[in-house]
Amino acid sequence: MTDRGRADLAGWLGQVEEPAPFVQSTLFTKVVVALLAYDETTARRYLAAQRSAHLARMRALTAAKDDSDASVADVAAADYALAHLDADLLASALSMSVLRASTDLMELRTE
């Protein structure tokens, strides 16, 4: 990989995805690319940053649904988004576990 390519890749990996209901495939892609191009530490840093963004969004949604002016539709929409964000957090953690296990397995095969 060229220095420019590595710099562009680092920039892309440094961008946290906006927490939204369907970002899981992008999250997974970034974790895989970080593992392949860099290392597990880089992938973990990305996941930690993404987790922080998701948790901040979840706190904002919880506050919005607890607002006394929130309509039933607002509460339902917030609950829907919260469920998806929670699932993304779980899937990210599971993805990292699976990738770590496969990395460990590959290391055992090369020994």
Buried (B, 14 or more C-beta within 10 A) or exposed (E): EEEEEEEEBEEEBEEBBEBBEEBBEEBBEBBEBBBEBBEBEBBBBBBEBBBEBBEEBBEEBEEBBEEEEBEEEBBEBBEEBBEBBEEBBEBBEEBBEEBBEEBEEEEEEEE
